[in-house]
Amino acid sequence: MSRFTLPRDIYFGENSLEVLKTLKGKKAVVVVGGGSMKKFGFLQKVEEYLKEAGIKIKLIEGVEPDPSVETVMNGAKVMREFQPDLIVAIGGGSPIDAAKAMWIFYEYPDFTFEKAVIPFGIPDLRQKAKFVAIASTSGTATEVTAFSVITDYKAKIKYPLADFNLTPDIAIVDPALAQTMPPKLTAHTGMDALTHAIEAYVASSRSYISDPLAIQAITMIQEFLIKSYEGDKEARGEMHVAQCLAGMAFSNALLGIAHSMAHKTGAVFHIPHGCANAIFLPYVIDFNKKSCGDRYANIAKALGFNGKTKDELIDDLTDFVKTLNKKMNIPQTLKDYGIKEADFNANLDFIAHNAMGDACTGSNPRAITEAEMKKLFQCTFTGEKVEF
């Protein structure tokens, strides 16, 4: 038996933020990040709409990029003191992911982070509060997913929490919020969305339900990402929808080792998540093609590429990813990113071992050994083509 889970309601399109006026509840905690939502007036709108609905508000501000375990536990403490029946998270992946994790420890104070990182082991939520997610970036799609990524800085590990309980009750995908992204963030989040869609299309839990969402997202990203990067407002709105479709796909089909590698290098070398995915994706496609080459060729055909053989079509696909990276000033290798060879070699065993244990590795279409994982990391550092 398979399962496909989405938010109960997804509001999208112009002025969809106004749905907050209609929410039912008494108290809401609003979780937000570093200040852009306040700067551009969206946090004020959220507060005004919730007050119009007669809901009392408590803010949790300043969630950092790559939110920490400590941020999560501190936020959960605030929630336990305030006792909200609504949790509203607004911003990019970081505040929404943090709020999801806070939700767990608000409802279950004695639950531990060590238990939370076990895939699909979180107890039933919605005992105290429902969850509303408002996306401001066009990449993570955490507003529609069953995932949250939290960093343990002491252990230097990013942990993806995975459980259908974490899927928000309401997702708001208002294109106005995406207009605030600077070009670099547009590039990184866009490549994150592309990686989500491509990995979802080949992942072990893919299905006839997730496939169309993944393909539609990929074709939209092909059409709109560069235009969005260049500042086209209409393209920004289209990318906001495309990343949401990719999120629906991967939340149910799951992901692969591009994400495993990105999680573990991000924590050690502080590479932004979408940038890391963009670097790893072509190498991962070349590694996985022995197990799912036909699927990658299908993607290439959907994008209109004209390779005459399966291998040519797959090369067209990896060239497409590399060309997007080049156009948006994303490095092609870890070395180009600026990681020193000595630092890379000193951490290679650590990141390869941790990537093997990442929740996304189990759903990769091709099984991988730790030795192969190390070799794959080495290829992404030097730029050597993956041929094993």
C-alpha positions as CSV (number, residue, x, y, z in Angstrom):
1,M,0.0,0.0,0.0
2,S,1.2,3.5,-0.9
3,R,0.4,6.9,0.6
4,F,0.2,10.4,-0.8
5,T,-0.2,13.3,1.7
6,L,-0.6,17.0,1.1
7,P,-1.8,19.9,3.2
8,R,-5.6,20.0,3.7
9,D,-5.7,23.3,1.8
10,I,-3.2,25.0,-0.5
11,Y,-4.0,28.7,-1.3
12,F,-2.1,30.1,-4.2
13,G,-2.1,33.0,-6.5
14,E,-2.4,36.8,-6.0
15,N,-3.5,37.9,-2.6
16,S,-3.8,34.4,-1.2
17,L,-2.2,35.7,2.0
18,E,-5.6,37.2,2.8
19,V,-7.0,33.7,3.7
20,L,-5.5,34.3,7.2
21,K,-8.5,36.6,7.9
22,T,-10.8,33.5,7.8
23,L,-8.8,31.2,10.2
24,K,-10.5,29.9,13.3
25,G,-8.5,30.0,16.5
26,K,-7.8,31.9,19.8
27,K,-4.0,32.1,19.9
28,A,-1.3,32.0,17.2
29,V,2.5,31.8,17.4
30,V,4.1,33.4,14.4
31,V,7.6,32.1,13.5
32,V,9.7,34.2,11.3
33,G,13.3,34.5,10.2
34,G,15.9,37.3,9.9
35,G,13.9,40.3,9.0
36,S,13.1,40.4,5.3
37,M,9.4,39.6,5.9
38,K,9.3,42.5,8.4
39,K,11.2,44.8,6.0
40,F,8.9,44.2,3.1
41,G,5.7,44.5,5.2
42,F,4.5,40.9,5.0
43,L,4.9,40.2,8.7
44,Q,2.7,43.2,9.4
45,K,0.1,41.9,7.0
46,V,0.1,38.5,8.7
47,E,-0.4,40.1,12.1
48,E,-3.2,42.4,10.8
49,Y,-5.0,39.5,9.1
50,L,-4.8,37.3,12.2
51,K,-6.0,40.1,14.4
52,E,-8.9,40.7,12.0
53,A,-9.8,37.0,12.6
54,G,-9.8,37.7,16.4
55,I,-6.6,35.7,17.1
56,K,-4.1,36.8,19.8
57,I,-0.5,36.7,18.5
58,K,3.0,35.8,19.9
59,L,6.1,36.3,17.7
60,I,9.1,34.1,17.6
61,E,11.6,36.1,15.5
62,G,15.2,35.7,14.3
63,V,15.3,32.1,13.2
64,E,18.7,31.7,11.6
65,P,19.5,30.1,8.3
66,D,20.0,26.4,8.9
67,P,18.1,26.5,12.2
68,S,19.7,24.8,15.2
69,V,18.5,22.3,17.7
70,E,18.8,25.1,20.3
71,T,16.5,27.4,18.3
72,V,14.0,24.7,18.0
73,M,14.0,23.9,21.8
74,N,13.8,27.6,22.7
75,G,10.9,28.1,20.4
76,A,9.0,25.1,21.8
77,K,9.4,26.5,25.3
78,V,7.8,29.8,24.1
79,M,4.9,27.8,22.6
80,R,4.4,25.8,25.8
81,E,4.2,29.0,27.8
82,F,1.8,30.7,25.3
83,Q,-0.3,27.6,24.4
84,P,-1.3,28.5,20.8
85,D,-3.9,26.6,18.8
86,L,-2.3,27.8,15.6
87,I,1.3,27.8,14.5
88,V,2.0,30.2,11.6
89,A,5.4,30.1,10.0
90,I,6.4,32.7,7.3
91,G,9.6,32.9,5.3
92,G,12.0,30.6,3.5
93,G,12.8,27.0,4.5
94,S,14.5,27.9,7.7
95,P,11.7,29.4,9.8
96,I,9.1,26.9,8.4
97,D,11.4,24.0,9.1
98,A,12.2,25.3,12.6
99,A,8.5,25.9,13.4
100,K,7.7,22.3,12.3
101,A,10.3,21.0,14.7
102,M,9.1,23.3,17.5
103,W,5.6,21.9,17.0
104,I,6.8,18.4,17.9
105,F,8.3,19.5,21.2
106,Y,5.4,21.9,22.0
107,E,3.0,19.0,21.8
108,Y,5.4,16.4,23.3
109,P,7.7,18.1,25.8
110,D,9.4,14.8,26.8
111,F,10.1,13.7,23.3
112,T,13.8,13.8,22.3
113,F,15.6,15.1,19.3
114,E,17.3,11.7,19.0
115,K,13.9,10.1,18.5
116,A,12.7,12.9,16.2
117,V,15.4,12.1,13.6
118,I,14.2,8.5,13.2
119,P,12.2,8.6,9.9
120,F,8.5,8.4,10.3
121,G,8.7,8.0,14.1
122,I,7.1,11.3,15.3
123,P,3.9,10.8,17.4
124,D,0.6,12.2,16.2
125,L,0.6,16.0,16.1
126,R,-2.4,18.4,16.1
127,Q,-3.2,17.5,19.7
128,K,-2.8,21.2,20.6
129,A,-2.3,23.2,17.4
130,K,-2.7,23.2,13.6
131,F,0.1,24.4,11.3
132,V,0.0,27.2,8.6
133,A,3.0,27.6,6.4
134,I,3.6,30.7,4.2
135,A,6.4,30.4,1.6
136,S,8.6,33.4,0.7
137,T,11.2,31.6,-1.3
138,S,10.8,29.4,-4.4
139,G,12.7,26.3,-3.6
140,T,12.4,24.3,-0.4
141,A,8.6,23.8,-0.7
142,T,8.5,23.0,3.0
143,E,5.0,24.5,3.0
144,V,3.7,21.3,1.4
145,T,6.2,18.7,2.6
146,A,6.6,16.1,5.4
147,F,10.2,17.2,6.1
148,S,12.1,19.6,8.3
149,V,15.9,20.1,8.2
150,I,17.5,21.0,11.6
151,T,21.3,21.4,12.2
152,D,23.2,20.0,15.2
153,Y,26.1,22.4,15.2
154,K,27.9,20.5,17.9
155,A,27.9,17.3,15.9
156,K,28.3,19.2,12.6
157,I,25.4,17.3,11.1
158,K,22.2,18.4,9.3
159,Y,19.3,16.1,10.2
160,P,16.3,15.8,7.9
161,L,13.2,15.1,10.0
162,A,10.7,13.1,8.0
163,D,7.2,12.2,9.0
164,F,3.8,12.8,7.3
165,N,2.7,14.4,10.6
166,L,4.9,17.4,9.7
167,T,2.9,18.2,6.6
168,P,1.2,21.6,7.2
169,D,-2.5,21.8,7.5
170,I,-2.6,25.0,5.3
171,A,0.0,26.1,2.8
172,I,-0.1,29.7,1.4
173,V,1.8,30.3,-1.9
174,D,1.4,34.0,-2.6
175,P,3.6,35.2,-5.5
176,A,4.1,38.6,-3.9
177,L,6.4,37.2,-1.3
178,A,8.7,35.7,-3.9
179,Q,9.3,39.0,-5.5
180,T,11.6,40.0,-2.6
181,M,14.3,37.4,-3.3
182,P,17.8,38.7,-4.4
183,P,19.3,37.0,-7.5
184,K,21.6,34.6,-5.6
185,L,18.8,33.3,-3.5
186,T,16.6,32.9,-6.6
187,A,19.3,30.8,-8.2
188,H,20.0,28.6,-5.2
189,T,16.3,28.0,-4.4
190,G,15.5,27.4,-8.0
191,M,18.2,24.7,-8.3
192,D,16.9,23.2,-5.0
193,A,13.5,22.9,-6.6
194,L,15.0,21.3,-9.7
195,T,16.8,18.8,-7.6
196,H,13.6,18.0,-5.7
197,A,11.8,17.3,-8.9
198,I,14.5,15.2,-10.6
199,E,15.2,13.2,-7.5
200,A,11.5,12.6,-6.9
201,Y,11.0,11.3,-10.4
202,V,13.6,8.5,-9.9
203,A,13.3,7.9,-6.1
204,S,12.2,4.5,-4.7
205,S,8.8,5.7,-3.6
206,R,7.8,7.4,-6.9
207,S,4.4,6.7,-8.2
208,Y,1.9,7.6,-11.0
209,I,0.6,10.3,-8.7
210,S,4.0,12.0,-8.0
211,D,5.4,11.6,-11.5
212,P,3.2,14.2,-13.3
213,L,4.0,16.7,-10.5
214,A,7.7,16.2,-10.9
215,I,7.7,16.5,-14.7
216,Q,5.5,19.6,-14.7
217,A,7.8,21.2,-12.1
218,I,10.9,20.4,-14.2
219,T,9.5,21.8,-17.4
220,M,8.3,25.0,-15.7
221,I,11.8,25.4,-14.1
222,Q,13.3,25.1,-17.6
223,E,11.0,27.8,-18.9
224,F,11.1,30.2,-16.0
225,L,14.1,29.9,-13.7
226,I,16.6,32.0,-15.7
227,K,13.9,34.6,-16.3
228,S,13.1,34.7,-12.6
229,Y,16.9,35.0,-11.8
230,E,17.0,38.0,-14.2
231,G,14.1,39.6,-12.3
232,D,11.0,38.9,-14.4
233,K,8.0,39.3,-12.1
234,E,5.7,36.9,-14.0
235,A,8.5,34.3,-14.0
236,R,8.9,34.7,-10.3
237,G,5.3,33.8,-9.8
238,E,5.5,30.8,-12.0
239,M,8.6,29.6,-10.2
240,H,6.7,29.9,-6.9
241,V,4.2,27.4,-8.2
242,A,6.8,25.2,-9.8
243,Q,8.7,24.7,-6.6
244,C,5.4,23.9,-4.8
245,L,4.7,21.1,-7.4
246,A,8.2,19.8,-6.9
247,G,7.6,19.7,-3.1
248,M,4.3,17.8,-3.5
249,A,6.2,15.2,-5.6
250,F,9.2,14.7,-3.3
251,S,7.3,14.8,-0.1
252,N,5.7,11.6,-1.2
253,A,8.2,10.0,-3.6
254,L,11.1,10.9,-1.4
255,L,14.6,12.0,-2.4
256,G,18.1,10.7,-3.1
257,I,21.8,11.1,-2.4
258,A,22.2,14.6,-3.9
259,H,20.3,15.7,-0.8
260,S,22.2,13.4,1.5
261,M,25.5,14.9,0.3
262,A,24.1,18.4,0.5
263,H,22.9,18.0,4.1
264,K,26.3,16.7,5.3
265,T,28.5,19.1,3.4
266,G,26.3,22.1,4.4
267,A,26.8,21.4,8.0
268,V,30.6,21.1,7.7
269,F,31.5,23.6,4.9
270,H,28.5,25.9,5.3
271,I,27.4,25.7,1.7
272,P,23.9,27.0,1.1
273,H,21.6,24.0,0.6
274,G,20.3,24.9,-2.9
275,C,23.9,25.7,-4.0
276,A,25.1,22.3,-2.8
277,N,22.3,20.5,-4.5
278,A,23.1,22.3,-7.8
279,I,26.8,21.2,-7.6
280,F,26.0,17.6,-6.7
281,L,23.1,16.9,-9.1
282,P,25.0,16.2,-12.4
283,Y,27.4,13.8,-10.6
284,V,24.5,12.0,-8.9
285,I,22.7,11.6,-12.1
286,D,25.8,10.0,-13.7
287,F,26.1,7.7,-10.7
288,N,22.4,6.7,-10.6
289,K,21.9,6.2,-14.4
290,K,22.9,2.5,-14.2
291,S,19.7,1.9,-12.2
292,C,17.3,4.4,-13.7
293,G,18.7,5.6,-17.0
294,D,15.4,5.3,-18.7
295,R,13.8,7.7,-16.2
296,Y,16.5,10.3,-16.7
297,A,16.0,9.9,-20.5
298,N,12.3,10.5,-20.0
299,I,13.1,13.8,-18.3
300,A,15.4,14.8,-21.1
301,K,12.7,14.0,-23.7
302,A,10.1,16.1,-21.7
303,L,12.6,19.0,-21.9
304,G,12.8,18.7,-25.6
305,F,16.3,17.4,-25.9
306,N,17.3,15.4,-29.0
307,G,19.8,12.9,-27.9
308,K,19.6,9.8,-30.2
309,T,20.5,7.3,-27.5
310,K,19.7,6.9,-23.8
311,D,23.2,7.9,-22.8
312,E,23.1,11.0,-25.1
313,L,19.8,12.0,-23.5
314,I,21.3,11.7,-20.0
315,D,24.3,13.8,-21.1
316,D,21.8,16.4,-22.4
317,L,20.2,16.4,-19.0
318,T,23.5,16.8,-17.0
319,D,24.6,19.5,-19.5
320,F,21.3,21.3,-18.9
321,V,22.0,21.4,-15.1
322,K,25.5,22.5,-15.6
323,T,24.4,25.3,-18.0
324,L,21.9,26.6,-15.5
325,N,24.6,26.7,-12.9
326,K,26.9,28.6,-15.2
327,K,24.3,31.1,-16.1
328,M,23.5,31.8,-12.5
329,N,27.1,31.9,-11.3
330,I,26.9,28.6,-9.3
331,P,30.2,26.7,-9.1
332,Q,30.5,23.4,-10.9
333,T,32.6,21.7,-8.2
334,L,33.3,21.9,-4.5
335,K,36.8,23.1,-5.3
336,D,35.3,25.9,-7.4
337,Y,33.1,26.8,-4.4
338,G,36.2,27.6,-2.5
339,I,36.8,24.6,-0.3
340,K,40.5,23.9,0.2
341,E,41.8,20.5,-0.7
342,A,43.3,19.9,2.7
343,D,40.0,20.8,4.4
344,F,38.1,18.5,2.0
345,N,40.4,15.6,2.6
346,A,40.4,16.1,6.3
347,N,36.5,15.9,6.4
348,L,35.9,13.4,3.6
349,D,35.5,10.3,5.8
350,F,33.2,12.2,8.1
351,I,30.9,13.6,5.5
352,A,30.8,10.3,3.5
353,H,29.9,8.3,6.6
354,N,27.2,10.7,7.7
355,A,25.8,10.9,4.2
356,M,25.3,7.1,4.2
357,G,23.2,7.5,7.3
358,D,21.1,10.3,6.0
359,A,17.4,9.7,5.7
360,C,17.5,10.4,1.9
361,T,20.0,7.7,1.1
362,G,17.6,4.9,1.6
363,S,15.3,6.2,-1.2
364,N,18.0,6.7,-3.7
365,P,17.4,4.6,-6.8
366,R,20.8,3.0,-6.8
367,A,22.4,1.4,-3.7
368,I,25.7,3.0,-2.7
369,T,28.5,1.8,-0.5
370,E,30.5,4.1,1.8
371,A,33.6,3.7,-0.5
372,E,31.5,4.7,-3.5
373,M,30.1,7.7,-1.5
374,K,33.7,8.8,-0.8
375,K,34.5,8.4,-4.5
376,L,31.4,10.4,-5.5
377,F,32.4,13.2,-3.2
378,Q,35.9,13.2,-4.7
379,C,34.4,13.6,-8.2
380,T,32.3,16.5,-7.1
381,F,35.5,18.1,-5.7
382,T,37.6,17.7,-8.7
383,G,35.0,17.7,-11.5
384,E,36.0,14.2,-12.7
385,K,33.1,12.5,-14.6
386,V,31.4,9.7,-12.6
387,E,32.0,6.4,-14.4
388,F,31.5,3.8,-11.7
